[in-house]
Amino acid sequence: MGAEEIKTDMDINSWPSDLAHEQWVALPVSGARPSARYKHAAVVADEKLYITGGSRNGRYLSDIQLFDLRSLTWSSLKLKIEPSDDKSEENGLQEVLPGISDHSMIKWENKLLLLGGHSKKSSDAMIVHFIDLETHVCGVMDTFGTIPVARGGHSVTLVGSKLIVVGGEDRSRKLLNDVHVLDLQTMTWSVVESTQTPPAPRFDHSAAVHSERYLLIFGGCSHSVFFNDLHVLDLQTLEWFQPQVQGDLVSPRAGHAGISIDEMSYIVGGGDNNNGCPETLALNMSKLVWSTLTTLKERHPLASEGLSICSAVIDGEKYLVAFGGYNGKYNNEVFVMKLKPRDLSHPKIFQSPAAAAAAASVTAAYALAKSEKLEFPQIIDLNYNGVEKSVPQKDINTEIDAIKEEKAALESSIDKVRAENCMLREKIDELKCNHTELSKELQSVQGQLISERSRCFKLEAQIAELQKMLESLQTVENEVQILGRQKSALEQEMELSSAQRQGSGGVWQWIAGGT
């Protein structure tokens, strides 16, 4: 499956019902279009697609464009400066909203929040701009705490009332892999002190959250390497891990666009500076299985870097909405894909067996400790508006016993996995020893082969010399035979001449005697 051409005969009032599932369609647009661009930010709110900033031909854009998904028309949003906002002068901002690219944007309450990005306006710390969707007032929000350094190409994910910022590239092009949290209720920044191995520093990656607990980081690039790896941060234990994934192979990419809907994370576009990625991918975050929804033609506008992807709900159905990007050409078309309804009742298999057992053990231990009223510190509180219920003590004791049994079973499973790991390590060590011995034998054989080759070369040279000598002996033998034949002929001539002389002498003597 691919993408359809622009449907010029599409009925504006009923276009959502005319679309096939899981197929990209370019929407017809009446009137003027915004400038083509990439590395902008996009959000859908109230069936309207908001586009902010971006880059084109090395120039940062500062306009706000609005696309109505009902009337299929574009319009520009005219912003107003916050009346009491003098922060624009403090930060050297002469425009309502400075030209900016590689930033992130999310909707929070009735505002659009723009975080970070690259701009000609210098700033050492990350700035949070806001746009009020009702009054169209724009300004800079005051933030507190440990404010992260200014950056672009980072990821921003909304989890409850908190924004999680990961990685990016700072003003000096230093690559980052740090994690920061902005509490939107207090506008306070904090640094996440995670454990285990984090993803390599990168930018232009994507992020998604699953079950409001697991933060997934996919792809991106350094200054020389493009990634296709998947890393997960457990927001309760603050531990990084890299799970095993299944399904279709995914090529390395950066500058792609990602959006999560329910338990699915959708990836569109991206590239490696040489080729764009034409496939639209879907990651089942519960089962960690990649699948390919569509594959487009080469040089398709969606096979671009720096495009945007949003989700929209129209008439009760869910859609992906894509805009912009660059693949050798800047794009400004709007593409939509109607998603198939999905059954969310199947079981969740989020981690590999060993990791799942360990995580479940930690979860069970935490639940047991919590039931016994032990206190554990939490850096990121993800319990939002919890509702307390009265539970009979008997049921609690039964649940505790069940959790204890489950914990014991999981610990037994972990012990088995550890034992298997020890056996595997022993086998690996044995294989390493065998490999070392075989390498030594190989080197010895290679040395012998080299010496034998040298002997062969010498023998071949001697054989060539002997062949030349044989050829010269044959020539000498031929010459001897010729000389022999010449000698025989000469001897015969000499004998004949001697006989003739003797015959001639007798005649003269007879004549002389007769006289």
C-alpha positions as CSV (number, residue, x, y, z in Angstrom):
1,M,0.0,0.0,0.0
2,G,1.2,3.5,-0.7
3,A,-0.4,7.0,-0.9
4,E,-3.1,8.3,-3.1
5,E,-2.8,11.5,-5.2
6,I,-4.6,14.6,-4.1
7,K,-8.3,14.1,-4.3
8,T,-9.5,17.3,-6.0
9,D,-13.1,16.0,-6.3
10,M,-13.3,15.2,-2.5
11,D,-16.4,16.4,-0.8
12,I,-15.2,18.8,1.9
13,N,-18.1,18.1,4.2
14,S,-17.7,14.3,4.1
15,W,-14.0,13.7,3.3
16,P,-13.3,11.8,6.5
17,S,-15.8,9.1,5.6
18,D,-14.4,8.8,2.1
19,L,-10.9,7.6,3.2
20,A,-9.7,4.1,3.2
21,H,-7.9,2.8,6.4
22,E,-4.1,2.9,6.8
23,Q,-3.5,4.8,3.5
24,W,-2.0,8.2,3.2
25,V,-4.1,10.8,1.3
26,A,-3.0,14.4,0.4
27,L,-5.9,16.7,1.2
28,P,-7.0,19.3,-1.3
29,V,-6.4,22.9,-0.1
30,S,-8.4,25.9,-1.2
31,G,-6.7,29.2,-1.1
32,A,-3.1,30.1,-0.2
33,R,-0.7,27.7,1.4
34,P,2.0,28.5,4.0
35,S,5.7,28.4,3.1
36,A,7.1,25.0,2.7
37,R,9.4,24.1,5.6
38,Y,10.9,21.5,7.9
39,K,12.0,21.2,11.6
40,H,8.8,23.0,12.6
41,A,6.4,21.9,15.4
42,A,2.8,20.9,15.1
43,V,-0.2,20.2,17.3
44,V,-3.9,19.5,16.6
45,A,-6.4,21.2,18.8
46,D,-10.2,21.4,18.2
47,E,-9.9,19.9,14.7
48,K,-7.3,22.5,13.7
49,L,-3.6,21.9,12.9
50,Y,-1.3,24.5,14.4
51,I,2.2,24.9,12.7
52,T,4.9,27.0,14.4
53,G,8.2,28.1,13.1
54,G,10.6,25.8,11.2
55,S,13.4,26.4,8.8
56,R,13.7,27.0,5.1
57,N,16.9,27.7,3.1
58,G,18.8,28.3,6.4
59,R,16.3,30.9,7.6
60,Y,14.4,30.5,10.8
61,L,10.6,31.1,10.5
62,S,8.4,32.8,13.1
63,D,4.9,32.5,11.7
64,I,2.0,30.6,13.2
65,Q,-0.1,28.8,10.6
66,L,-3.5,27.2,11.2
67,F,-5.2,24.5,9.0
68,D,-8.9,23.8,9.5
69,L,-9.4,20.1,9.1
70,R,-13.1,20.7,8.4
71,S,-13.0,23.4,5.7
72,L,-9.5,22.4,4.5
73,T,-8.3,26.0,4.4
74,W,-5.1,27.7,5.8
75,S,-5.0,30.9,7.7
76,S,-2.3,32.8,9.7
77,L,-2.6,33.4,13.4
78,K,-1.8,36.9,14.4
79,L,-0.2,37.0,17.9
80,K,-0.3,39.6,20.5
81,I,2.4,40.4,23.0
82,E,1.4,39.8,26.6
83,P,0.5,43.3,28.1
84,S,2.6,42.9,31.2
85,D,5.4,41.0,29.5
86,D,8.7,42.8,29.5
87,K,10.7,39.6,29.3
88,S,11.0,40.1,25.5
89,E,13.3,43.0,26.2
90,E,15.2,41.1,28.8
91,N,15.8,38.2,26.4
92,G,16.5,40.5,23.5
93,L,13.4,39.4,21.6
94,Q,12.1,42.1,19.3
95,E,9.5,39.9,17.6
96,V,6.3,38.5,19.1
97,L,7.7,35.1,18.6
98,P,11.3,34.7,17.4
99,G,12.2,32.6,14.3
100,I,12.8,29.1,15.7
101,S,13.3,25.6,14.5
102,D,14.0,22.1,16.0
103,H,11.7,23.0,18.9
104,S,8.9,21.0,20.5
105,M,5.3,22.0,21.1
106,I,2.6,20.5,23.2
107,K,-1.0,21.6,24.2
108,W,-1.5,22.2,27.9
109,E,-5.0,23.4,29.0
110,N,-5.8,26.3,26.7
111,K,-2.2,27.1,25.7
112,L,0.4,25.9,23.3
113,L,3.8,25.5,24.9
114,L,7.0,25.8,22.8
115,L,10.1,24.4,24.4
116,G,13.7,25.0,23.3
117,G,14.8,25.0,19.7
118,H,17.5,26.8,17.7
119,S,17.2,30.5,17.0
120,K,19.3,33.5,16.2
121,K,18.3,34.9,19.6
122,S,20.9,33.6,22.0
123,S,20.0,32.1,25.4
124,D,22.0,29.8,27.7
125,A,18.9,28.2,29.3
126,M,15.8,26.6,27.7
127,I,13.0,29.1,27.1
128,V,9.4,28.1,27.3
129,H,7.1,30.2,25.1
130,F,3.3,30.1,25.3
131,I,0.5,30.9,22.9
132,D,-3.0,31.4,24.4
133,L,-5.4,29.7,22.0
134,E,-8.3,31.9,23.1
135,T,-6.7,35.4,23.2
136,H,-3.8,34.7,20.9
137,V,-1.5,36.3,23.4
138,C,2.1,35.1,23.2
139,G,4.9,35.4,25.8
140,V,7.6,33.7,27.8
141,M,6.7,31.6,30.9
142,D,8.8,32.0,34.1
143,T,10.3,28.7,35.1
144,F,12.2,27.8,38.3
145,G,14.5,25.1,39.6
146,T,17.4,23.5,37.6
147,I,16.7,24.8,34.1
148,P,18.3,22.7,31.4
149,V,20.7,24.3,28.9
150,A,19.2,25.6,25.6
151,R,19.0,22.9,22.9
152,G,17.2,21.8,19.8
153,G,16.4,18.4,18.3
154,H,15.3,17.1,21.8
155,S,12.2,15.2,22.6
156,V,9.3,16.4,24.9
157,T,6.7,14.0,26.2
158,L,3.7,14.9,28.3
159,V,3.1,12.5,31.2
160,G,0.2,13.6,33.4
161,S,1.1,17.2,34.4
162,K,4.8,16.8,33.7
163,L,6.9,17.3,30.6
164,I,9.9,15.0,30.2
165,V,12.8,16.4,28.0
166,V,15.4,14.0,26.7
167,G,18.6,14.7,24.8
168,G,19.1,17.1,21.9
169,E,22.0,19.3,20.7
170,D,23.0,22.5,22.5
171,R,24.2,25.8,20.9
172,S,27.8,24.6,20.6
173,R,26.5,21.3,18.9
174,K,27.3,19.2,21.9
175,L,25.2,16.1,21.9
176,L,23.1,15.4,25.0
177,N,21.4,12.4,26.6
178,D,20.2,14.0,29.9
179,V,16.7,13.8,31.2
180,H,14.8,16.8,32.7
181,V,11.3,17.2,34.0
182,L,9.1,20.3,34.0
183,D,6.2,20.3,36.5
184,L,3.5,22.3,34.6
185,Q,1.6,23.0,37.8
186,T,4.6,24.7,39.5
187,M,6.7,25.5,36.4
188,T,9.7,24.0,38.2
189,W,12.5,22.1,36.5
190,S,14.3,19.1,38.0
191,V,17.0,16.8,36.8
192,V,16.3,13.0,36.6
193,E,19.1,11.0,38.1
194,S,18.6,7.7,36.3
195,T,20.5,4.4,36.7
196,Q,21.7,1.7,34.3
197,T,22.9,2.5,30.7
198,P,21.2,5.5,29.1
199,P,20.9,5.8,25.3
200,A,23.9,7.3,23.5
201,P,23.8,11.2,23.2
202,R,21.6,12.0,20.2
203,F,19.2,14.5,18.6
204,D,16.3,14.3,16.2
205,H,15.0,11.2,17.9
206,S,11.4,10.4,18.9
207,A,9.8,9.6,22.2
208,A,6.6,8.0,23.4
209,V,5.1,7.0,26.8
210,H,3.3,3.7,27.5
211,S,1.0,3.2,30.4
212,E,2.2,6.5,31.9
213,R,5.2,4.6,33.2
214,Y,7.6,3.6,30.4
215,L,9.3,6.3,28.3
216,L,10.4,4.9,24.9
217,I,13.2,6.6,23.0
218,F,13.7,5.6,19.3
219,G,16.3,6.4,16.6
220,G,18.0,9.8,16.2
221,C,21.6,10.4,15.3
222,S,24.9,11.7,16.5
223,H,27.2,13.8,14.2
224,S,28.2,10.6,12.3
225,V,26.0,7.7,13.3
226,F,22.2,7.1,12.7
227,F,20.4,4.9,15.2
228,N,17.5,2.4,15.0
229,D,17.7,1.3,18.7
230,L,14.9,1.4,21.2
231,H,15.6,2.5,24.8
232,V,13.1,2.5,27.7
233,L,13.2,4.5,30.9
234,D,11.0,3.2,33.8
235,L,9.6,6.3,35.3
236,Q,9.0,4.6,38.6
237,T,12.4,3.0,39.2
238,L,14.2,5.5,37.0
239,E,16.2,2.7,35.3
240,W,17.1,2.6,31.7
241,F,16.9,-0.7,29.8
242,Q,17.1,-1.8,26.2
243,P,14.3,-4.4,25.5
244,Q,14.2,-7.0,22.8
245,V,12.0,-6.1,19.9
246,Q,10.3,-8.3,17.3
247,G,8.6,-7.9,13.9
248,D,9.8,-6.0,10.9
249,L,13.3,-4.8,10.6
250,V,13.6,-1.0,11.1
251,S,16.4,1.0,9.3
252,P,18.4,3.7,11.1
253,R,16.9,7.1,10.9
254,A,16.7,10.6,12.3
255,G,14.5,13.6,11.8
256,H,11.4,11.3,11.7
257,A,8.1,12.1,13.3
258,G,6.4,10.1,16.0
259,I,3.1,10.0,17.8
260,S,1.6,7.6,20.3
261,I,-2.1,6.6,20.3
262,D,-3.3,4.2,22.9
263,E,-0.7,1.4,23.0
264,M,0.6,2.1,19.5
265,S,3.5,4.4,18.5
266,Y,3.6,5.5,14.9
267,I,6.8,6.6,13.1
268,V,6.7,8.5,9.8
269,G,9.6,9.6,7.6
270,G,13.1,10.4,8.7
271,G,16.3,9.5,6.9
272,D,20.1,9.3,7.0
273,N,21.1,12.4,5.0
274,N,21.3,10.3,1.9
275,N,17.9,8.6,1.6
276,G,14.5,9.2,3.1
277,C,12.6,6.4,4.8
278,P,9.4,5.7,2.8
279,E,7.7,3.4,5.3
280,T,5.2,4.2,8.0
281,L,5.9,2.1,11.1
282,A,3.8,1.1,14.0
283,L,5.2,-0.2,17.3
284,N,2.9,-2.1,19.6
285,M,4.3,-0.8,22.9
286,S,2.7,-3.6,24.9
287,K,4.2,-6.4,22.9
288,L,7.3,-4.5,21.5
289,V,6.5,-5.6,17.9
290,W,7.3,-3.5,14.9
291,S,5.0,-3.6,11.8
292,T,4.9,-1.7,8.5
293,L,1.6,0.0,7.7
294,T,2.5,1.5,4.3
295,T,5.5,1.9,2.1
296,L,5.6,4.9,-0.2
297,K,7.4,5.6,-3.4
298,E,11.0,7.1,-3.3
299,R,11.1,10.9,-3.0
300,H,7.6,11.0,-1.7
301,P,7.0,14.1,0.4
302,L,6.4,11.9,3.5
303,A,9.8,10.2,3.0
304,S,11.4,13.4,4.4
305,E,13.4,14.6,7.4
306,G,12.0,17.2,9.7
307,L,8.3,16.6,9.1
308,S,5.6,16.6,11.7
309,I,3.0,14.1,12.7
310,C,-0.1,14.7,14.9
311,S,-3.2,12.8,15.9
312,A,-6.7,14.0,15.4
313,V,-10.2,12.6,16.3
314,I,-12.8,13.5,13.7
315,D,-16.4,12.1,13.9
316,G,-15.2,9.6,16.5
317,E,-12.4,8.1,14.3
318,K,-8.7,8.5,14.7
319,Y,-6.4,10.0,12.1
320,L,-2.7,10.8,11.6
321,V,-2.0,14.2,10.2
322,A,1.4,14.9,8.6
323,F,2.9,18.2,7.3
324,G,6.1,19.5,5.8
325,G,9.6,18.0,5.7
326,Y,12.6,18.1,3.4
327,N,13.9,15.4,1.0
328,G,15.8,17.6,-1.5
329,K,12.7,19.7,-1.7
330,Y,10.7,21.6,1.0
331,N,7.1,20.4,1.3
332,N,3.9,22.1,2.5
333,E,1.2,19.5,1.8
334,V,-1.1,18.0,4.4
335,F,-1.5,14.2,4.4
336,V,-3.9,12.2,6.5
337,M,-4.3,8.5,7.3
338,K,-7.4,7.0,8.9
339,L,-6.4,4.4,11.5
340,K,-8.2,1.1,11.9
341,P,-10.0,0.5,15.2
342,R,-7.8,-1.7,17.4
343,D,-8.7,-4.3,20.0
344,L,-7.0,-3.3,23.3
345,S,-8.1,-6.3,25.3
346,H,-5.2,-8.7,24.4
347,P,-2.5,-9.3,27.0
348,K,0.5,-7.1,27.4
349,I,4.0,-8.5,27.0
350,F,6.2,-5.5,27.4
351,Q,9.6,-6.9,28.3
352,S,11.8,-9.8,27.7
353,P,11.2,-12.7,30.1
354,A,14.1,-12.0,32.4
355,A,13.4,-8.2,32.4
356,A,9.7,-8.8,32.9
357,A,10.4,-11.1,35.8
358,A,12.7,-8.6,37.4
359,A,10.3,-5.7,36.9
360,A,7.4,-7.8,38.2
361,S,9.4,-8.7,41.3
362,V,10.2,-5.1,41.9
363,T,6.6,-4.2,41.4
364,A,5.4,-6.9,43.8
365,A,8.0,-6.0,46.4
366,Y,6.8,-2.3,46.2
367,A,3.2,-3.3,46.5
368,L,4.0,-5.5,49.5
369,A,6.0,-2.8,51.2
370,K,3.3,-0.3,50.4
371,S,0.6,-2.5,51.9
372,E,2.8,-2.8,55.1
373,K,3.0,1.0,55.2
374,L,6.7,1.2,54.4
375,E,7.7,4.4,52.7
376,F,9.8,4.5,49.5
377,P,11.1,7.7,47.9
378,Q,9.8,8.6,44.4
379,I,11.5,11.2,42.2
380,I,8.8,11.3,39.6
381,D,5.3,11.0,41.1
382,L,3.0,9.5,38.4
383,N,0.0,8.8,40.7
384,Y,-2.5,11.4,39.4
385,N,-5.7,12.1,41.3
386,G,-5.8,8.7,42.9
387,V,-9.1,7.6,44.3
388,E,-9.0,5.8,47.7
389,K,-11.4,2.9,48.2
390,S,-12.3,1.1,51.4
391,V,-11.1,-2.5,51.1
392,P,-11.8,-5.2,53.8
393,Q,-8.8,-6.3,55.8
394,K,-9.4,-10.0,54.8
395,D,-9.2,-9.1,51.1
396,I,-6.0,-7.1,51.8
397,N,-4.4,-10.1,53.6
398,T,-5.4,-12.4,50.8
399,E,-3.9,-10.1,48.2
400,I,-0.7,-9.8,50.3
401,D,-0.4,-13.6,50.5
402,A,-1.0,-13.8,46.7
403,I,1.7,-11.2,46.1
404,K,4.1,-13.0,48.4
405,E,3.5,-16.2,46.5
406,E,4.0,-14.4,43.2
407,K,7.1,-12.7,44.5
408,A,8.6,-16.1,45.6
409,A,7.8,-17.6,42.2
410,L,9.3,-14.6,40.4
411,E,12.4,-14.8,42.6
412,S,12.7,-18.5,41.8
413,S,12.4,-17.6,38.1
414,I,15.1,-15.0,38.5
415,D,17.4,-17.5,40.2
416,K,16.9,-19.9,37.3
417,V,17.7,-17.1,34.8
418,R,20.8,-16.2,36.8
419,A,21.9,-19.9,36.8
420,E,21.3,-20.0,33.1
421,N,23.3,-16.9,32.7
422,C,26.2,-18.4,34.7
423,M,26.2,-21.5,32.5
424,L,26.1,-19.3,29.4
425,R,29.0,-17.3,30.8
426,E,31.0,-20.5,31.4
427,K,30.2,-21.7,27.8
428,I,31.3,-18.3,26.5
429,D,34.5,-18.4,28.4
430,E,35.1,-21.9,27.1
431,L,34.4,-20.8,23.6
432,K,36.7,-17.9,24.1
433,C,39.5,-20.2,25.2
434,N,38.8,-22.5,22.2
435,H,38.8,-19.4,20.0
436,T,42.2,-18.3,21.3
437,E,43.7,-21.8,20.7
438,L,42.2,-22.0,17.3
439,S,43.5,-18.5,16.5
440,K,47.0,-19.6,17.5
441,E,46.8,-22.7,15.4
442,L,45.5,-20.7,12.5
443,Q,48.4,-18.3,12.9
444,S,50.8,-21.3,12.9
445,V,49.2,-22.8,9.8
446,Q,49.3,-19.4,8.1
447,G,53.0,-19.1,8.9
448,Q,53.6,-22.6,7.4
449,L,51.6,-21.7,4.4
450,I,53.7,-18.6,3.9
451,S,57.0,-20.6,4.1
452,E,55.6,-23.2,1.7
453,R,54.5,-20.5,-0.7
454,S,58.1,-19.1,-0.6
455,R,59.5,-22.6,-1.4
456,C,57.0,-23.0,-4.2
457,F,58.1,-19.6,-5.6
458,K,61.8,-20.7,-5.5
459,L,61.1,-24.1,-7.1
460,E,59.1,-22.4,-9.8
461,A,62.1,-20.1,-10.5
462,Q,64.5,-23.1,-10.6
463,I,62.1,-25.0,-12.9
464,A,62.0,-22.0,-15.3
465,E,65.8,-21.9,-15.3
466,L,66.0,-25.6,-16.1
467,Q,63.5,-25.3,-18.9
468,K,65.6,-22.6,-20.4
469,M,68.7,-24.8,-20.0
470,L,66.9,-27.7,-21.7
471,E,65.9,-25.5,-24.5
472,S,69.5,-24.3,-25.0
473,L,70.8,-28.0,-24.9
474,Q,68.3,-29.0,-27.6
475,T,69.7,-26.2,-29.7
476,V,73.3,-27.3,-29.1
477,E,72.3,-30.9,-30.0
478,N,70.8,-29.8,-33.2
479,E,73.9,-27.8,-34.1
480,V,76.1,-30.9,-33.3
481,Q,74.0,-33.0,-35.6
482,I,74.3,-30.4,-38.4
483,L,78.1,-30.2,-37.8
484,G,78.3,-34.1,-37.9
485,R,76.4,-34.2,-41.2
486,Q,78.7,-31.4,-42.6
487,K,81.8,-33.4,-41.4
488,S,80.5,-36.6,-43.1
489,A,79.9,-34.8,-46.3
490,L,83.3,-33.2,-46.2
491,E,85.0,-36.6,-45.6
492,Q,83.2,-38.1,-48.5
493,E,84.3,-35.2,-50.7
494,M,87.9,-35.6,-49.6
495,E,87.9,-39.4,-50.3
496,L,86.5,-38.7,-53.8
497,S,89.1,-36.1,-54.5
498,S,91.9,-38.5,-53.4
499,A,90.7,-41.3,-55.6
500,Q,90.5,-38.9,-58.6
501,R,94.1,-37.9,-58.0
502,Q,95.3,-41.4,-57.8
503,G,93.6,-42.3,-61.1
504,S,95.0,-39.3,-62.9
505,G,98.7,-40.2,-61.9
506,G,98.5,-43.8,-63.4
507,V,97.6,-42.6,-66.8
508,W,100.4,-40.2,-67.1
509,Q,102.9,-42.8,-65.9
510,W,101.6,-45.2,-68.7
511,I,102.0,-42.6,-71.3
512,A,105.6,-41.8,-70.2
513,G,106.6,-45.6,-70.2
514,G,105.2,-46.0,-73.7
515,T,107.5,-43.3,-75.1
